[in-house]
Amino acid sequence: MAIYTSNVNRVTGLSGVDTESMIDQMMKAESAKYNRLEKEKTKVTWKQEAFRQLITSMQNFQNKWFSTTSLSSNIGYDAFWNNYKTSIIDKNTGKESNAITINSTTNSGKYDINIIEKAETETITGGNISTSITTDKNAADIEKVINDYGDISLNFNLDGVSKEINITKDELNGKSIDQVLNEKLEKAFGTTNDKNPKVTVEKGSDGKLSFKPAGEGHSLTITDGSSRTNGVSFEVADVLKEGSSSFEITIDGYTAKVTFDSEKDKTAEQKLAKIKEALKKAENSAGETKDISSYVSLSKGQGDSLKITNTSKDKELNLSVKSDSGQQTEKLNPTGSASLIGLTNNTNSVKLSSKLTNVFGDGIFKGGDEITLNFGGKEVTVNKDDTIQSFINKVNSSGANVEMEFNEVTNRFTLKSTQSGSNGNIQIDDTTTKDFLLNNMKIDVENKEKNEKYTQGKDAVFEIDGIRTTRPSNEVSMNGISFTINTTGNVTLEASNNVDETVKKIKEFVEDYNKLIEEFNNAVMESRPKSGQYGYYEPLTDDEKEAMSEDEIKKYEEQAKKGLLYRDEHLSRFLSSLRDNVYKSVDIGGKSISLYEIGITTTKDFNDGGKLEIDEEKLKKALQERGDEVKQLFTSKDGIAAQIKKDIDDAIGSNGYLRNKAGIKGTISATNNDLTKELEDITKRLAAERERLYNKEMYYFNMFAKMESAMNQQNNQMSVLLSMSGQ
């Protein structure tokens, strides 16, 4: 069978000689160089994979112990070493206290702290700006609406709970509309703990109705209910039946006429579609056209009747219809209820997304489109497009000495100083601004002290070990301890170095360091195993694999992959530099300190290749007695952490020697490195060698073809001679 020209058509063996087998044997001898290159390519690929596995281990070690995003686990940062136990104990009860919250600790200490007064920021909270939901119509007009149309249906949503309230004209018999509504609302929503209805209706001096939830912080919304029972729609009989000939409807003087085609408009659906289309081109007596399709909706009613429904929420429709059955006039009531009783503003809730003009009206701009306010010398221009949120954003980003908030639950604005303490005063002198805040946000800057929701700015006052002091803020830092004052109280604050936690972290670091050292040592020290007395395990060719089982191939390749990095100069360089830097002493303020002084030494077994071991008692003692020096041994500019990080950067950094050698996945170096270039070179050589083998095999086939042709010719001549001789 041909090895390199198997796709070439040819005829062989005509002479009876097995030329295919002969050429196959000859090509196997010729293929020795090609096979060597294939094996070499596989070895280089395996070597690159082995390097990259070591690089990944280095990256994992680096990410865990030298991360700049998690400084508490970065052994080269103070945060790694700041492991302190803290407690806040109430001196009166001896129990844990929440008067103070510890934020961070970088030092040990014990302090008696008596908090006399916590700091306050000057704050003015305005009144509730939400208003009642008020009807535009008075009670008498609303009662007339109900009597005219038979009923109203309203949906009340109180703090997310919805109840539908329906009132018929019969229920008004002898009662006022506000009386009926109050009865139904109390039944629907119940009462508060004070036995007051959760929602009430009041009739003002002008007769208009106001809907109010009990107390502050409640959201009420009123919308159309789902049920209207009288006169919203009616049906015209037999309009859609088979054989009906025509139909017309008149609304507001505009008439839509339809003549049904007995062939094209047989079904009810076809007739309905034709009527709907005609509504779009209704005409009046003057020949003017108008689209009246928005006035009503059409649908199939009972049997073959046409159902006509008024789709307007507040418009009464007087219409006439004409069909094969005759002519009739109808009055269709509106479908809505909220607009019928004059509810143009249907909610008392104010949102951050609400426009200022929708909440306070256009009058806030005094006839213009905008107004300029002045907060402590910083101008803020507010316009008609501003929402509550955008208004607040403008104030808070203006650089003024105040900032503003709005609470959607309580519907109140709050103005507060940007500076806490007694010096953080709200200072607004501009009359226009003070009037704007008072009239709209109900914030009275001029008489702020009279506001029950006013908080005066003051300093935090406390004693530390009997010494009285003040701070403008509740955030306090002293002697490496940062804490927040939450309330008054007499407490003992204690912070002590948590040596056990630090030892635990150092032990984990040493374990990971030893794993890395072991992995590199194994790669450097592992020699290539021999497959016999002289030869080594080499990658298998395809022919060799065909003679083996899957399990045999797996076991063989496990041996062949060993020792590929034996005594590699790059790995040896990394290990040597790492050992030197870990073992050397570090100068700290004229004194030197090293790992062995704090209980961390190399193991006694030479085969461990520089692994570290810890004397825990000695390490604990060093942390207790020389804690700051131990920390600086690792964290200083020339400390151990900086040196290890440099060794790793030298190896796999932007121009690292291991990066240049094998490349790192996910980076440009993955395709631009020494081993990849070597693989590309081998691939080119393989292509050239394959071309040579192809030509060689073709040469052999041509040679044997000529030989067979000559043999056949001689055989034919011999046959002729024999036949002439009579044999």
C-alpha positions in Angstrom: 0.0 0.0 0.0 1.3 3.5 -0.9 2.4 5.7 2.0 2.7 9.2 0.5 0.9 8.9 -2.9 -2.2 7.0 -1.8 -4.5 9.4 -3.7 -2.8 8.8 -7.0 -4.4 6.5 -9.5 -2.1 3.9 -11.0 -2.1 0.2 -12.1 0.5 -2.2 -10.7 1.1 -5.9 -10.3 0.4 -6.7 -14.0 3.6 -8.8 -14.1 2.6 -10.8 -11.0 5.2 -9.0 -8.9 3.8 -7.4 -5.6 5.3 -4.0 -6.3 3.1 -2.2 -3.7 4.7 -4.2 -0.9 8.2 -3.8 -2.2 7.8 0.0 -2.5 6.2 0.1 0.9 9.2 -1.5 2.5 11.6 0.8 0.6 9.7 3.9 1.7 9.8 2.9 5.3 13.5 3.1 5.2 13.3 6.4 3.4 10.9 7.7 6.1 13.4 7.6 9.0 14.1 11.3 8.9 10.4 12.2 8.7 9.6 10.1 11.7 12.5 11.7 13.7 11.0 15.1 12.9 7.6 14.0 14.0 8.9 12.7 17.2 10.9 15.9 17.7 7.8 18.0 17.1 5.8 16.0 19.7 8.6 16.4 22.3 8.8 20.1 21.8 5.0 20.3 22.1 5.1 18.3 25.3 8.0 20.5 26.6 6.0 23.7 25.9 3.0 22.2 27.8 5.3 21.3 30.7 6.7 24.8 30.9 3.2 26.3 30.7 2.0 24.2 33.6 4.8 25.5 35.7 4.0 29.1 34.6 0.4 28.5 35.6 1.5 27.4 39.1 3.6 30.6 39.4 0.7 32.7 38.3 -1.6 31.1 40.9 1.0 31.6 43.6 1.5 35.2 42.5 -2.3 35.9 42.4 -2.9 34.5 45.8 0.0 36.1 47.7 0.8 39.3 45.8 -2.6 40.5 44.7 -3.2 44.2 44.6 -7.0 43.8 44.8 -7.0 41.9 48.1 -4.3 43.5 50.2 -5.2 41.5 53.4 -3.9 38.4 51.6 -0.9 40.2 50.0 2.1 39.2 52.2 4.0 42.4 51.0 1.3 44.8 52.4 0.7 45.9 56.0 -2.9 44.7 55.7 -1.7 41.1 55.7 0.0 41.6 59.1 -2.7 43.7 60.7 -4.5 40.9 62.5 -5.9 42.2 65.6 -8.6 41.0 68.1 -10.8 43.9 69.2 -13.5 44.3 71.8 -15.8 47.1 73.0 -17.0 46.4 76.5 -19.6 48.5 78.3 -18.0 49.5 81.6 -21.3 49.4 83.5 -22.7 46.0 82.3 -19.4 44.3 81.3 -21.1 43.2 78.1 -20.3 43.9 74.4 -21.4 47.4 73.4 -22.4 48.9 70.1 -21.6 52.4 71.1 -18.4 52.2 69.0 -17.7 50.3 65.8 -14.0 49.4 65.0 -13.2 50.1 61.4 -9.5 49.2 61.2 -6.7 48.5 63.6 -2.9 48.7 62.9 -1.8 48.8 66.5 -2.5 47.2 69.9 -3.9 49.2 72.8 -6.4 49.5 75.6 -8.4 52.7 76.2 -11.3 53.8 78.4 -13.6 55.9 76.3 -16.5 57.9 77.7 -18.7 59.2 74.8 -20.6 62.2 76.1 -22.1 63.4 72.9 -22.0 62.1 69.3 -21.4 64.5 66.4 -24.4 65.7 64.4 -24.8 67.3 61.0 -27.1 70.3 60.8 -30.2 69.0 59.0 -33.5 70.6 58.1 -36.3 68.2 57.1 -39.3 69.9 55.4 -43.0 69.1 55.7 -44.9 66.4 53.9 -45.3 67.6 50.3 -47.8 65.0 49.3 -51.4 66.3 48.8 -54.8 64.7 49.0 -56.3 63.3 45.9 -59.0 65.8 45.1 -61.8 65.7 42.6 -62.4 68.6 40.1 -66.1 68.0 40.5 -68.2 68.7 43.6 -70.2 66.1 45.4 -73.5 67.1 43.8 -72.0 66.7 40.3 -70.6 63.3 41.1 -73.9 62.1 42.5 -75.5 63.3 39.2 -72.9 61.3 37.2 -73.8 58.2 39.2 -77.6 58.7 38.8 -77.1 59.4 35.0 -74.9 56.5 34.3 -76.1 54.0 36.9 -72.8 53.4 38.7 -69.1 54.1 39.1 -66.2 51.6 39.6 -63.0 52.7 41.2 -59.8 50.8 42.2 -58.1 52.0 45.3 -54.4 51.0 45.9 -53.1 51.7 49.4 -49.4 50.8 49.9 -49.7 48.1 47.3 -53.0 46.6 48.4 -55.8 47.0 45.9 -59.5 47.0 46.5 -62.3 47.8 44.0 -65.1 50.0 45.2 -68.4 50.1 43.2 -71.2 52.5 43.9 -74.6 52.3 42.3 -77.3 55.0 42.2 -79.5 52.8 44.4 -76.8 53.0 47.2 -77.0 56.8 47.1 -80.7 56.8 48.1 -80.8 58.9 51.2 -77.0 59.1 51.6 -74.3 61.5 50.4 -71.5 60.3 48.1 -68.8 60.9 50.7 -70.8 59.0 53.3 -71.1 55.9 51.0 -67.4 56.1 50.0 -66.2 56.3 53.7 -68.4 53.3 54.6 -67.0 51.2 51.7 -63.4 52.3 52.2 -63.4 51.4 55.9 -64.9 48.0 55.1 -62.3 47.4 52.4 -59.1 48.6 54.2 -60.1 48.6 57.9 -58.8 50.9 60.6 -55.5 51.8 62.2 -54.4 50.9 65.7 -56.1 54.1 66.8 -59.4 52.9 65.3 -59.2 55.5 62.6 -60.1 54.5 59.0 -57.0 53.9 56.9 -58.5 55.8 54.0 -61.0 58.7 54.4 -63.0 61.0 52.1 -63.6 64.6 53.1 -66.0 67.1 51.5 -64.5 70.6 51.3 -66.3 73.9 51.5 -66.4 73.9 47.7 -68.1 70.5 47.7 -65.1 68.7 46.2 -64.0 65.4 47.6 -60.5 64.7 49.0 -59.2 61.2 49.5 -56.5 60.8 52.3 -54.6 57.9 53.8 -54.3 58.0 57.6 -50.9 59.3 58.7 -47.7 60.0 56.8 -45.7 57.7 54.6 -48.7 56.0 52.9 -49.1 55.8 49.1 -52.7 56.0 47.7 -53.6 55.7 44.0 -57.1 55.7 42.5 -57.8 54.3 39.0 -60.7 53.0 37.0 -62.3 49.8 38.3 -63.0 46.8 36.1 -66.8 46.8 36.3 -69.3 49.2 34.8 -72.8 47.7 34.5 -75.1 50.1 32.7 -75.1 51.3 29.1 -71.4 50.9 28.2 -72.3 48.8 25.1 -75.2 47.4 23.1 -75.8 44.9 20.4 -77.5 45.2 16.9 -79.1 41.9 15.9 -78.4 39.9 12.8 -75.9 42.4 11.3 -73.3 39.7 10.9 -75.5 36.8 9.7 -75.2 35.3 6.3 -77.3 37.1 3.7 -77.4 40.5 5.5 -77.0 43.3 2.9 -76.0 46.6 4.6 -75.2 48.4 7.8 -74.6 52.1 8.7 -73.6 53.9 11.9 -73.7 57.6 12.7 -71.6 59.2 15.5 -71.4 63.0 16.0 -73.0 63.6 12.6 -70.5 61.4 10.7 -71.9 58.3 9.0 -70.1 55.1 8.0 -72.0 53.0 5.4 -71.4 49.4 4.4 -72.9 47.3 1.6 -72.0 43.6 1.8 -70.9 41.7 -1.2 -72.8 38.4 -1.3 -69.6 36.6 -2.6 -66.8 38.4 -0.7 -68.6 39.1 2.6 -70.2 35.8 3.6 -68.7 35.1 7.1 -69.2 37.2 10.2 -65.5 37.9 10.3 -65.5 39.3 6.8 -68.5 41.6 7.6 -66.9 42.8 10.8 -63.6 43.7 9.1 -65.5 45.6 6.4 -67.5 47.7 9.0 -64.2 48.5 10.9 -62.6 49.7 7.7 -65.7 51.9 6.9 -65.4 53.6 10.3 -62.1 55.2 9.2 -63.8 57.0 6.3 -67.1 58.2 7.8 -68.7 61.3 6.1 -71.0 64.1 7.3 -73.7 65.9 5.3 -71.1 68.3 3.9 -69.1 65.5 2.4 -66.2 65.8 5.0 -64.6 62.6 6.1 -63.5 61.6 9.7 -62.0 58.6 11.3 -64.5 57.6 14.1 -62.9 54.2 14.8 -61.4 55.5 18.0 -64.8 56.3 19.5 -66.0 52.7 19.7 -64.8 49.1 19.5 -66.7 46.5 17.4 -66.9 42.8 18.1 -69.2 39.8 17.5 -72.0 39.6 20.0 -74.5 36.9 20.8 -75.4 34.8 17.7 -74.8 37.0 14.7 -75.3 40.4 16.4 -72.8 43.2 16.3 -71.6 44.5 19.7 -70.7 48.2 19.9 -68.8 49.5 22.9 -67.9 53.0 23.9 -64.1 53.1 24.4 -64.0 56.6 25.8 -63.5 56.9 29.6 -65.3 60.2 29.9 -67.2 60.9 26.6 -70.9 60.0 26.2 -71.8 58.9 22.7 -75.1 59.4 21.0 -75.3 57.2 17.9 -77.8 55.8 15.5 -77.5 52.5 13.6 -79.3 51.2 10.6 -79.4 47.6 9.4 -81.7 45.1 7.6 -83.7 44.9 10.8 -84.4 48.7 10.9 -83.1 51.8 12.5 -82.4 52.6 16.2 -80.8 55.3 18.4 -78.7 54.6 21.4 -76.8 56.6 24.1 -73.5 54.9 25.2 -72.1 55.8 28.6 -68.3 56.3 29.1 -66.3 53.2 30.2 -64.3 55.0 32.9 -65.2 56.3 36.3 -62.1 58.3 37.6 -62.4 61.0 34.9 -66.2 61.1 35.3 -65.9 62.2 38.9 -63.0 64.6 38.1 -59.9 62.7 39.3 -57.2 64.3 37.1 -54.5 63.7 39.7 -55.0 60.1 40.8 -52.1 59.6 43.3 -50.8 61.3 46.4 -47.4 59.7 45.9 -44.4 61.8 44.8 -41.5 60.0 43.1 -37.9 60.9 42.5 -38.8 60.6 38.8 -41.7 63.1 39.2 -41.3 66.4 37.3 -41.2 69.5 39.6 -44.0 71.1 37.6 -46.2 68.1 38.1 -45.7 68.2 41.8 -45.6 72.0 42.4 -47.2 73.4 39.3 -45.7 75.8 36.6 -45.9 78.7 39.1 -42.6 77.7 40.7 -40.9 79.4 37.8 -42.8 82.7 38.3 -44.0 82.9 34.7 -40.7 81.8 33.1 -39.2 78.5 32.0 -36.5 78.4 34.7 -35.3 79.8 37.9 -31.8 80.4 39.3 -31.2 79.5 43.0 -28.2 80.3 45.1 -26.9 77.9 47.8 -24.1 79.4 49.8 -22.7 81.3 46.8 -23.2 78.4 44.3 -25.8 79.0 41.6 -28.2 76.2 40.5 -30.5 76.7 37.5 -33.7 74.7 37.6 -36.0 74.4 34.5 -39.3 72.8 33.5 -37.7 69.6 32.4 -36.2 68.9 35.8 -37.4 66.0 37.9 -37.0 65.8 41.7 -34.0 63.6 41.1 -32.3 65.9 38.6 -33.0 68.9 40.8 -31.3 67.1 43.8 -28.4 66.1 41.5 -27.8 69.7 40.5 -27.8 70.9 44.1 -25.5 68.1 45.3 -23.0 68.6 42.5 -22.9 72.4 42.6 -20.1 72.5 45.2 -22.4 74.2 47.7 -22.1 73.8 51.4 -25.4 71.8 51.5 -26.8 68.6 50.0 -30.4 67.6 49.4 -32.3 64.3 49.8 -35.9 63.2 49.2 -37.7 60.3 50.9 -40.4 58.7 48.7 -42.0 57.1 51.7 -42.4 60.2 53.9 -42.7 62.6 50.9 -40.2 65.0 52.6 -37.2 66.9 51.4 -34.1 67.1 53.7 -31.4 69.8 53.4 -28.2 69.1 55.3 -24.7 70.6 55.7 -21.9 68.9 53.8 -19.7 69.4 56.9 -20.6 67.7 60.2 -20.0 69.2 63.6 -20.6 72.6 65.1 -19.0 74.5 62.2 -21.1 72.8 59.5 -23.8 75.4 59.3 -26.5 75.7 56.5 -26.0 79.2 55.2 -28.5 80.4 52.6 -28.9 84.2 52.2 -30.6 84.4 48.8 -34.3 85.4 49.3 -35.4 83.7 46.1 -33.9 80.4 47.2 -35.3 80.6 50.7 -38.8 81.3 49.3 -38.4 78.5 46.8 -37.5 76.0 49.5 -40.3 77.2 51.9 -43.1 77.4 49.3 -42.4 74.1 47.6 -40.2 71.8 49.8 -41.7 73.2 53.0 -38.1 73.8 54.3 -38.0 77.0 56.4 -34.4 78.0 56.5 -35.2 81.3 58.2 -36.8 79.7 61.2 -35.0 76.4 61.2 -34.7 76.2 65.0 -38.6 76.1 65.3 -38.8 73.0 63.1 -39.4 69.9 65.2 -37.4 67.9 62.6 -34.4 70.2 62.8 -31.1 68.8 64.0 -28.4 71.3 65.1 -24.8 70.6 64.0 -22.5 69.7 66.9 -19.1 68.1 67.6 -18.6 64.7 69.1 -17.5 65.0 72.7 -15.7 62.2 74.5 -13.0 61.4 77.0 -10.1 59.0 76.4 -8.4 57.8 79.5 -9.9 60.8 81.3 -8.8 63.4 78.8 -11.7 65.3 77.3 -11.6 66.0 73.5 -13.9 66.8 70.6 -14.2 65.9 66.9 -16.4 67.4 64.2 -17.2 63.9 62.9 -18.1 60.5 64.4 -15.2 59.0 62.5 -12.2 59.0 64.8 -8.6 57.7 64.3 -6.0 57.5 67.1 -2.9 55.4 67.6 -3.5 53.2 64.6 -7.1 52.5 65.6 -10.0 53.8 63.5 -13.6 53.7 64.9 -17.0 55.2 64.5 -19.1 56.6 67.3 -22.6 55.3 67.2 -24.1 56.6 70.4 -23.2 57.8 73.9 -21.8 55.4 76.5 -18.8 54.5 78.7 -16.8 51.7 77.2 -13.4 50.0 77.2 -11.8 49.6 73.7 -9.1 46.9 73.5 -7.1 45.8 70.5 -4.5 43.1 70.7 -2.3 41.5 68.1 -3.8 38.2 66.9 -0.6 36.3 66.6 -2.4 33.0 66.0 -4.1 34.4 62.9 -0.8 35.8 61.6 0.9 32.4 62.2 -1.9 30.7 60.4 -1.5 32.9 57.3 2.3 32.5 57.3 2.0 28.7 57.5 -0.3 28.7 54.5 2.1 30.9 52.6 5.0 28.5 53.4 2.9 25.5 52.3 2.2 27.1 49.0 5.8 28.2 48.6 7.0 24.6 49.3 4.5 23.2 46.7 5.9 25.6 44.1 9.5 24.7 45.0 8.7 21.0 44.9 7.0 21.3 41.5 10.0 23.1 40.0 12.5 20.8 41.7 10.7 17.7 40.3 10.8 19.2 36.8 14.5 20.0 37.0 15.7 16.8 38.8 13.6 14.3 37.0 15.8 12.5 34.3 14.5 10.8 31.2 13.7 7.1 31.8 15.3 4.5 29.5 13.1 2.1 27.5 15.9 -0.4 27.2 19.7 -0.7 27.9 20.5 2.2 25.6 17.5 4.0 24.3 15.0 6.4 26.0 11.2 6.6 25.7 10.5 8.5 22.6 7.1 9.7 21.2 5.3 7.0 19.2 4.7 7.1 15.5 1.2 6.2 14.1 2.5 2.8 12.9 3.9 2.1 16.4 0.6 3.0 18.0 -1.3 0.7 15.7 0.5 -2.3 17.3 -0.4 -1.2 20.9 -3.6 -1.0 23.0 -5.0 2.3 24.4 -3.7 1.4 27.9 -0.3 0.5 26.6 -0.1 3.8 24.7 -1.1 5.8 27.8 1.5 4.2 30.0 4.2 4.5 27.4 3.5 8.2 26.8 3.5 8.9 30.6 7.1 7.6 30.6 8.0 9.5 27.4 6.9 12.9 28.9 9.1 12.5 31.9 12.4 14.4 32.2 11.8 16.8 29.3 12.9 19.7 31.5 15.8 17.9 33.2 18.4 20.4 34.3 16.7 23.2 32.3 18.7 26.4 32.7 15.6 28.6 33.0 14.1 26.6 35.8 17.4 26.3 37.6 17.8 30.1 37.3 14.5 30.7 38.9 15.1 28.3 41.8 18.5 29.6 42.5 17.4 33.2 42.6 14.4 32.4 44.7 16.5 30.5 47.3 19.1 33.3 47.5 16.5 36.0 48.1 14.5 34.1 50.6 17.5 33.2 52.8 19.2 36.6 52.8 19.0 39.1 55.6 17.0 42.4 55.3 18.3 45.7 56.7 15.7 47.5 58.8 16.8 50.9 60.2 20.4 49.7 60.6 19.5 46.3 62.0 19.3 43.1 60.0 16.7 40.4 60.3 16.3 37.1 58.4 13.8 34.2 58.3 15.9 31.9 60.4 15.8 34.5 63.3 12.0 34.3 63.4 11.8 30.5 63.2 11.6 29.9 59.5 14.4 27.7 58.1 15.2 25.3 55.3 14.6 21.7 55.8 17.6 19.5 56.7 16.9 17.1 53.8 19.0 18.2 50.8 16.6 16.4 48.5 13.8 18.9 49.5 15.6 21.5 47.3 15.2 24.4 49.6 11.7 23.9 51.2 10.9 25.9 54.3 9.8 24.7 57.7 8.4 26.6 60.7 9.2 26.6 64.4 5.8 27.9 65.5 6.8 28.8 69.0 9.8 30.8 67.8 7.6 32.5 65.2 5.0 33.4 67.8 7.6 34.8 70.1 9.1 36.9 67.3 5.7 38.2 66.4 4.9 39.1 70.0 8.3 40.7 70.7 9.4 42.0 67.3 6.1 42.2 65.4 6.9 45.3 63.5 10.4 44.0 62.5 8.9 40.7 61.3 6.4 42.7 59.2 9.1 44.8 57.7 11.2 41.7 56.9 8.4 40.9 54.3 6.9 44.4 53.5 10.0 46.7 53.2 11.3 47.9 49.9 14.0 45.2 49.7 12.0 42.7 51.8 11.3 39.1 51.1 7.9 39.7 49.4 9.4 42.3 47.0 12.3 39.9 46.1 10.0 36.9 45.5 7.7 39.1 43.4 10.7 40.3 41.4 11.9 36.7 40.8 8.4 35.8 39.5 8.2 39.0 37.3 11.7 38.2 35.9 10.4 34.8 34.9 6.9 35.5 33.6 6.6 39.3 33.5 6.3 41.3 30.2 9.8 40.3 29.2 10.2 37.2 31.4 12.6 34.5 30.4 10.0 31.7 30.8 7.4 33.8 29.0 9.9 34.2 26.1 10.7 30.5 26.2 7.3 28.9 26.2 4.7 31.7 26.0 1.7 32.3 28.2 -1.9 31.4 27.1 -4.1 34.4 26.5 -1.2 36.8 25.7 0.7 37.7 22.6 3.5 35.6 23.8 1.4 32.5 23.3 2.4 32.6 19.6 5.6 34.6 19.9 8.0 32.5 21.9 11.1 30.3 21.3 9.3 26.9 21.4 6.5 28.0 19.1 9.1 29.3 16.6 10.9 25.9 17.0 7.6 24.1 16.3 7.0 26.3 13.2 10.5 25.4 11.9 10.0 21.7 12.5 6.6 22.0 10.7 8.3 23.6 7.6 11.0 20.8 7.6 8.3 18.2 7.8 6.5 19.7 4.8 9.7 19.7 2.8 10.5 16.1 3.8 7.0 14.9 3.0 7.4 16.5 -0.5 10.7 14.7 -0.9 9.1 11.4 0.1 6.2 11.9 -2.3 8.6 12.4 -5.2 10.6 9.4 -4.1 7.6 7.2 -3.9 6.5 8.3 -7.4 10.0 7.6 -8.7 9.8 4.0 -7.4 6.3 3.5 -8.9 7.5 4.8 -12.2 10.6 2.6 -12.1 8.6 -0.6 -11.3 6.0 0.3 -13.9 8.8 0.4 -16.6 10.2 -2.9 -15.3 6.8 -4.6 -15.4 6.3 -3.2 -19.0 9.7 -4.7 -20.1 9.0 -8.0 -18.4 5.6 -8.2 -20.1 7.2 -7.4 -23.4 9.8 -10.1 -23.0 7.1 -12.6 -21.9 5.1 -11.8 -25.1 8.2 -12.3 -27.3 9.0 -15.6 -25.6 5.4 -16.8 -26.2 5.7 -15.9 -29.9 9.0 -17.8 -30.3 7.7 -20.8 -28.5 4.6 -20.9 -30.7 6.8 -20.7 -33.9 8.9 -23.6 -32.7 5.8 -25.6 -32.2 6.3 -26.0 -28.5 
